[in-house]
Amino acid sequence: MAKRSQLPLTALRAFEAFARLGKMSLAADELCVTHGAVSRQVRGLEALCGVKLTQGPRNALKLTDAGERLARSLGHTFDELEQSFREVRAAADRELHISCVGTLAMKWLIPRLSGFHARHPELSIRVTEAYGPVDFTREPFDGAIRLTESVTGGDMTATPFLDNFHGPVVATELAQGGLDLASTPRLHTRSHRQAWAEWSEHSGVPVPDAPEGREYEHLFYMLEAAVGGQGVGISPWIYVANDIAAGRLAAPFGFTPTPARFHLILPGSPPKRGLKAFREWLIEEAATAPAPPMLVHHGLRQTA
């Protein structure tokens, strides 16, 4: 591909504004610069072109024939550029890029997005899996969903929309007659190995040593291992509500609340159009989430 020459874009823009508006002062106002700045740009452009583009006294400048030709060409070009820019910006406004913790995206958010699209057909949601701290200055996200106790960092707003409950989950057949935590393999995720200790602290249920521990890279892998009867793991309620309702998993101890909640985090600067609608829909959808079975102790059976 041939290399483009270095066009004097600032000077061309200044000349186009003068040619269209007819006065240096009006061009200066439109471009938010001084009268002298526009004049210097036009003079510089004439030097680069090697031809006079304007003629007459300073207070009544007119275009030369060369200036007229250049002005017509620039007018068409800037009109096309402006139209293309508006189309690209409009398309960007219609797409909301949401960063979300992966299991919530898979188990709860994405299955419900058809309802949002039916209500707002002009908008589309693109979901990217992410877990780390939110930094809108470095990541190209319009909004983020995180499970956290609080949100820190300047120039961000956070809306809690969904409470979090967690508890042990296991294949239904393993829970029949009560679950013996002391003899059932313990399932963990690499990124949150403290899940069992946190559940014990929140629930007040002591957790005995397990005969075997099995670790998985992601929570959704661990949940599939639980469904397959490979052991018992800790999960947020919202991730397993459908599996429990369908009989794929059981929660013999029920669920207990955690201090963390699911938050929608938005940049503090004026957010992209459509995010207000997404936030309102998210809050409404969360309000319809089923309540979890609460903590019970009768399912606990420990061997001596």
C-alpha positions as CSV (number, residue, x, y, z in Angstrom):
1,M,0.0,0.0,0.0
2,A,1.4,3.4,-1.0
3,K,2.4,5.7,1.8
4,R,0.3,8.8,2.2
5,S,1.9,12.2,2.1
6,Q,1.9,14.3,5.3
7,L,-1.1,16.5,4.7
8,P,-1.4,19.7,6.8
9,L,-4.7,18.8,8.3
10,T,-4.9,21.7,10.8
11,A,-4.3,24.2,8.0
12,L,-6.8,22.5,5.7
13,R,-9.4,22.6,8.4
14,A,-8.8,26.3,9.1
15,F,-9.0,27.1,5.4
16,E,-12.2,25.1,4.9
17,A,-13.8,26.9,7.8
18,F,-12.9,30.3,6.4
19,A,-14.0,29.4,2.9
20,R,-17.4,28.1,4.1
21,L,-18.1,30.9,6.6
22,G,-16.5,33.8,4.6
23,K,-14.7,35.4,7.5
24,M,-11.6,34.7,9.5
25,S,-13.3,35.8,12.7
26,L,-16.2,33.3,12.1
27,A,-13.8,30.5,11.4
28,A,-11.8,31.3,14.5
29,D,-15.0,31.2,16.6
30,E,-16.0,27.8,15.2
31,L,-12.5,26.3,15.7
32,C,-12.1,28.0,19.2
33,V,-8.9,29.7,18.2
34,T,-7.9,33.3,17.6
35,H,-8.3,35.2,14.3
36,G,-4.6,35.4,14.0
37,A,-4.2,31.6,14.3
38,V,-6.6,31.0,11.4
39,S,-4.8,33.6,9.3
40,R,-1.4,32.0,10.0
41,Q,-2.8,28.6,9.0
42,V,-4.1,29.9,5.7
43,R,-0.9,31.7,4.9
44,G,1.1,28.6,5.7
45,L,-1.2,26.5,3.5
46,E,-0.6,28.9,0.6
47,A,3.1,28.6,1.1
48,L,2.9,24.8,1.0
49,C,0.7,24.8,-2.1
50,G,2.8,27.4,-3.8
51,V,-0.3,29.3,-5.0
52,K,-2.5,32.1,-3.6
53,L,-5.8,30.8,-2.2
54,T,-7.1,34.2,-1.1
55,Q,-7.0,37.7,-2.5
56,G,-8.1,41.2,-1.6
57,P,-7.7,43.3,1.5
58,R,-7.5,41.6,4.9
59,N,-10.9,42.7,6.0
60,A,-12.5,41.5,2.8
61,L,-10.6,38.4,1.6
62,K,-12.0,36.5,-1.3
63,L,-11.1,33.1,-2.7
64,T,-9.0,32.8,-5.8
65,D,-9.9,30.3,-8.5
66,A,-7.4,27.8,-6.9
67,G,-9.0,28.6,-3.5
68,E,-12.4,27.9,-4.9
69,R,-11.4,24.5,-6.3
70,L,-9.7,23.5,-3.0
71,A,-12.6,24.7,-0.9
72,R,-15.1,22.6,-3.0
73,S,-13.0,19.5,-2.6
74,L,-12.4,20.1,1.1
75,G,-16.1,20.7,1.7
76,H,-17.1,17.4,0.2
77,T,-14.3,15.6,2.0
78,F,-15.2,17.0,5.4
79,D,-18.9,16.3,4.9
80,E,-18.0,12.7,4.2
81,L,-15.7,12.5,7.2
82,E,-18.3,14.0,9.5
83,Q,-21.0,11.5,8.3
84,S,-18.6,8.6,8.7
85,F,-17.7,9.8,12.2
86,R,-21.4,10.1,13.2
87,E,-22.1,6.6,11.9
88,V,-19.2,5.1,13.8
89,R,-20.1,7.0,17.0
90,A,-23.8,6.0,16.7
91,A,-22.8,2.3,16.3
92,A,-20.5,2.6,19.3
93,D,-23.3,4.2,21.4
94,R,-25.6,1.2,20.5
95,E,-23.1,-1.4,21.9
96,L,-22.4,-1.6,25.6
97,H,-19.2,-3.5,26.5
98,I,-19.7,-5.0,30.0
99,S,-16.9,-6.7,31.9
100,C,-18.3,-9.4,34.2
101,V,-17.1,-12.2,36.5
102,G,-17.3,-15.3,34.3
103,T,-19.6,-17.6,36.2
104,L,-22.3,-14.9,36.8
105,A,-22.1,-14.1,33.1
106,M,-22.6,-17.7,32.1
107,K,-25.1,-18.8,34.8
108,W,-27.2,-15.6,35.2
109,L,-26.6,-12.6,33.0
110,I,-26.3,-14.0,29.5
111,P,-29.4,-16.3,29.8
112,R,-31.4,-13.2,30.7
113,L,-30.1,-10.7,28.1
114,S,-32.9,-11.6,25.6
115,G,-35.3,-9.8,27.9
116,F,-33.1,-6.7,27.8
117,H,-32.8,-6.8,24.0
118,A,-36.6,-7.2,23.6
119,R,-37.0,-4.0,25.7
120,H,-34.2,-2.1,24.0
121,P,-33.7,-3.5,20.5
122,E,-31.6,-0.5,19.6
123,L,-28.9,-1.6,22.1
124,S,-26.6,-4.6,22.2
125,I,-24.6,-6.0,25.1
126,R,-21.1,-7.4,24.6
127,V,-19.9,-9.3,27.7
128,T,-16.2,-10.0,28.4
129,E,-15.1,-12.2,31.3
130,A,-12.9,-10.4,33.8
131,Y,-12.1,-10.6,37.5
132,G,-9.5,-8.0,38.5
133,P,-9.9,-4.5,39.8
134,V,-11.8,-2.2,37.5
135,D,-9.8,0.6,35.8
136,F,-11.7,2.4,33.1
137,T,-8.6,4.4,32.1
138,R,-6.8,1.2,31.0
139,E,-9.6,-1.2,29.9
140,P,-12.1,-0.5,27.1
141,F,-15.2,-1.4,29.1
142,D,-18.3,0.8,29.4
143,G,-19.3,-0.9,32.7
144,A,-18.2,-3.7,35.0
145,I,-19.9,-6.2,37.3
146,R,-17.9,-7.5,40.3
147,L,-18.7,-9.4,43.5
148,T,-17.1,-7.3,46.2
149,E,-17.8,-5.8,49.6
150,S,-17.0,-2.3,48.5
151,V,-15.7,-0.4,45.4
152,T,-12.7,1.9,45.8
153,G,-11.1,4.2,43.3
154,G,-11.8,7.6,42.1
155,D,-14.1,8.6,39.3
156,M,-16.3,5.5,39.5
157,T,-19.9,4.9,40.7
158,A,-21.0,1.5,42.0
159,T,-24.6,0.3,42.3
160,P,-25.2,-2.9,44.4
161,F,-28.0,-4.9,42.7
162,L,-27.8,-8.4,44.0
163,D,-27.1,-9.9,47.4
164,N,-24.8,-12.8,47.7
165,F,-25.4,-16.1,49.6
166,H,-23.1,-19.1,49.5
167,G,-23.1,-22.7,50.7
168,P,-21.9,-26.2,49.9
169,V,-23.3,-27.9,46.8
170,V,-23.0,-31.5,45.8
171,A,-24.6,-34.0,43.4
172,T,-28.1,-34.8,44.6
173,E,-27.4,-38.5,45.1
174,L,-24.4,-37.7,47.4
175,A,-26.7,-35.6,49.6
176,Q,-29.3,-38.2,50.3
177,G,-29.5,-39.0,54.0
178,G,-27.2,-36.1,54.9
179,L,-23.7,-35.2,53.8
180,D,-20.6,-36.3,55.6
181,L,-18.1,-33.5,55.1
182,A,-15.4,-35.5,56.8
183,S,-15.5,-38.3,54.2
184,T,-16.5,-36.4,51.0
185,P,-13.8,-35.0,48.7
186,R,-13.5,-31.2,49.0
187,L,-13.6,-29.2,45.8
188,H,-11.7,-25.9,45.5
189,T,-11.0,-23.2,42.9
190,R,-7.5,-21.9,42.4
191,S,-8.5,-18.3,42.6
192,H,-10.6,-18.6,45.8
193,R,-9.2,-21.4,47.9
194,Q,-10.4,-19.5,51.0
195,A,-14.1,-20.2,50.1
196,W,-14.5,-23.0,52.7
197,A,-13.0,-20.9,55.5
198,E,-15.2,-18.0,54.6
199,W,-18.3,-20.1,54.6
200,S,-17.4,-21.6,58.0
201,E,-16.9,-18.1,59.4
202,H,-20.2,-16.8,58.0
203,S,-22.3,-19.8,58.8
204,G,-20.7,-20.9,62.1
205,V,-20.5,-24.5,60.9
206,P,-17.2,-26.1,61.6
207,V,-15.5,-27.7,58.6
208,P,-13.6,-30.9,59.3
209,D,-10.5,-32.0,57.4
210,A,-11.4,-33.8,54.1
211,P,-9.9,-37.0,52.9
212,E,-9.1,-35.5,49.5
213,G,-9.0,-32.0,47.9
214,R,-9.5,-31.4,44.2
215,E,-8.7,-28.0,42.6
216,Y,-10.1,-26.4,39.5
217,E,-9.1,-23.4,37.5
218,H,-12.5,-21.8,37.4
219,L,-15.6,-22.0,39.5
220,F,-17.8,-23.2,36.6
221,Y,-15.4,-26.1,36.2
222,M,-15.8,-26.9,39.9
223,L,-19.5,-26.8,39.6
224,E,-19.5,-29.3,36.8
225,A,-17.3,-31.5,38.9
226,A,-19.9,-31.3,41.7
227,V,-22.7,-32.2,39.3
228,G,-20.6,-35.2,38.2
229,G,-20.4,-36.4,41.8
230,Q,-16.7,-35.7,42.3
231,G,-17.1,-34.0,45.6
232,V,-18.6,-31.0,47.5
233,G,-17.7,-27.3,46.8
234,I,-18.8,-23.9,47.9
235,S,-20.8,-21.7,45.5
236,P,-22.8,-18.5,45.5
237,W,-26.5,-19.3,45.4
238,I,-27.2,-17.3,42.2
239,Y,-24.8,-19.6,40.2
240,V,-26.5,-22.8,41.2
241,A,-30.2,-21.8,41.6
242,N,-31.2,-23.4,38.3
243,D,-29.2,-26.5,38.9
244,I,-30.8,-27.0,42.3
245,A,-34.2,-26.4,40.9
246,A,-33.5,-29.0,38.2
247,G,-32.2,-31.5,40.6
248,R,-28.7,-31.5,39.3
249,L,-27.3,-30.2,42.5
250,A,-28.3,-30.2,46.2
251,A,-27.5,-27.8,49.0
252,P,-27.8,-29.9,52.2
253,F,-26.9,-27.0,54.5
254,G,-28.7,-24.2,52.6
255,F,-27.0,-20.9,52.1
256,T,-25.8,-18.1,54.3
257,P,-25.3,-14.4,53.4
258,T,-21.9,-12.9,52.8
259,P,-20.7,-9.3,53.2
260,A,-20.0,-9.1,49.5
261,R,-22.7,-8.0,46.9
262,F,-22.8,-7.9,43.1
263,H,-22.1,-4.3,42.0
264,L,-22.5,-2.6,38.6
265,I,-19.6,-0.3,38.3
266,L,-19.6,2.7,35.9
267,P,-17.1,5.4,35.1
268,G,-17.7,8.6,36.9
269,S,-17.5,10.6,33.7
270,P,-20.7,10.8,31.7
271,P,-21.4,7.2,30.9
272,K,-22.3,6.0,27.4
273,R,-25.9,6.4,26.4
274,G,-27.8,3.2,27.2
275,L,-26.0,2.4,30.4
276,K,-28.8,3.9,32.5
277,A,-31.3,1.6,30.8
278,F,-29.0,-1.4,31.4
279,R,-28.6,-0.4,35.1
280,E,-32.4,-0.1,35.6
281,W,-33.0,-3.4,33.9
282,L,-30.3,-5.1,35.9
283,I,-31.8,-4.0,39.2
284,E,-35.3,-5.1,38.0
285,E,-34.0,-8.5,37.0
286,A,-32.1,-9.0,40.2
287,A,-35.3,-8.3,42.2
288,T,-36.9,-11.3,40.5
289,A,-34.1,-13.7,41.6
290,P,-35.4,-16.6,43.8
291,A,-34.6,-16.5,47.4
292,P,-32.1,-19.2,48.5
293,P,-32.9,-21.9,51.0
294,M,-31.3,-20.6,54.2
295,L,-28.7,-22.2,56.4
296,V,-29.7,-25.5,58.1
297,H,-27.7,-27.7,60.4
298,H,-29.6,-30.9,60.2
299,G,-27.8,-32.0,57.1
300,L,-24.4,-32.0,58.8
301,R,-23.1,-35.4,59.7
302,Q,-19.5,-35.8,60.8
303,T,-17.7,-39.0,61.6
304,A,-15.8,-39.2,64.9
